[in-house]
């Protein structure tokens, strides 16, 4: 039977460890995928590349259209630019998709959280247009275009329909940024009224929205944000379910998709068998579901279902890594999941 070629970017720090864990689980689950390894971030520089996102890595993703990526390091306020931002721009991955869902055995303030955050991935303040006007004065430009606002709004409503979700909430600050955030609201209203009137739609000012989120996340379903708000809100929502270690993520465009661990590279625990592979594992499940839909291969969906059931059973059995209050190392947790495949 045909296997699907996927680019693997192991990443930095704990990236190679969690990548190895995920590959072992997918192999044990019989997932019909074959990985080809390429590098980015510090891993690429250490191998002689002159850029954190080498051209051969980009070309490999463009050839295979799907990648699984571990965490890559990005220095704060200095040094090289973000690999994630470079990937999104180069491959036009305009959707950042971050589902957050409560997990058994991971105790938090809330139960039964089930949210999806959709973030516009290419514009806003993250466009990186900054200028030194005069000594001590820096200006950053927030970019919004009608085409990108329409594109992300249409994608979100279409996704909600396919996933049978009932409500979309747009988080914004259009009371202050009337033109940029107002453009996203304008296009969201048009898409809703014209094509998806069956889906409930609301607009919530971002500061009030975050307050309401921590009071009662069940009042939201799918959340649509521009770039900066989406970055912040998606991490806030991860905190509702136990942190970034149990939150998956994907960056999706019209042609290519990169599924990634959403946490950092954690170099302080690299090589110590302490890393939690769940974020990347859950992202690999999203990758399998994407392959099942894009390539009409039910085997991918079957593998995704099997892996989800296995890690859910492991958590319910209190088989957890130390960051979740358990005692298992990376390899022990990996084996715990493998032992529950098909159980």
BELHU-V113492 format. One record per backbone hydrogen bond with DSSP energy under -0.5 kcal/mol. NH is the residue of the N-H (numbers start at 1). CO is the residue of the C=O. If there is no record, write none. Layout:
BEGIN
nh=<NH/NH>
co=<CO/CO>
END
This chain:
BEGIN
nh=<4/5/6/7/8/9/9/10/10/12/14/15/18/19/20/21/22/23/24/25/26/27/28/29/30/31/33/34/36/38/41/43/44/45/46/47/47/48/49/58/59/60/61/62/63/64/65/67/68/69/70/77/86/87/88/89/90/91/92/93/94/95/96/96/97/97/98/98/100/102/106/107/110/115/116/117/118/118/119/119/120/121/124/126/127/128/130/131/133/133/134/137/139/141/143/143/149/150/151/152/153/154/155/156/157/158/159/160/161/162/163/164/165/168/169/170/171/171/172/176/177/178/181/182/183/184/185/186/187/188/189/190/191/192/193/194/195/196/196/199/200/202/204/206/209/210/211/212/213/214/215/216/219/220/222/223/224/225/230/231/232/233/234/235/236/237/238/239/240/240/241/241/242/243/246/247/248/249/250/251/252/253/257/258/259/260/261/262/269/270/272/274/277/279/281/282/283/284/285/286/287/288/289/290/291/292/293/294/295/297/298/300/301/302/303/304/305/306/307/308/309/310/311/312/313/314/315/316/317/318/319/320/322/324/325/326/327/328/330/333/334/335/336/337/338/339/340/340/341/343>
co=<32/3/34/66/36/7/68/8/38/71/265/12/14/15/16/17/18/19/20/21/22/23/24/25/27/26/31/4/6/8/52/40/41/41/42/43/44/45/44/54/55/56/57/58/59/60/61/257/7/259/9/75/82/83/84/85/86/87/88/88/92/252/94/119/95/250/96/117/115/113/103/105/240/100/221/98/116/223/96/117/225/94/143/123/124/125/128/139/131/137/137/134/131/129/124/141/145/146/147/148/149/150/151/152/153/154/155/156/157/158/159/161/160/200/222/202/169/224/204/173/173/176/177/177/179/180/181/182/183/184/185/186/187/188/189/190/191/191/192/196/166/168/170/172/205/206/207/208/209/210/211/212/216/217/167/116/169/118/226/227/228/229/230/231/232/233/234/235/236/237/237/238/238/238/243/244/99/260/97/258/95/256/65/251/67/249/69/247/266/267/269/269/275/245/277/278/279/280/281/282/283/284/285/286/287/288/289/290/291/292/296/297/297/298/299/300/301/302/303/304/305/306/307/308/309/310/311/312/313/315/314/318/328/321/322/321/320/320/273/329/330/331/332/333/334/335/336/337/338/340>
END
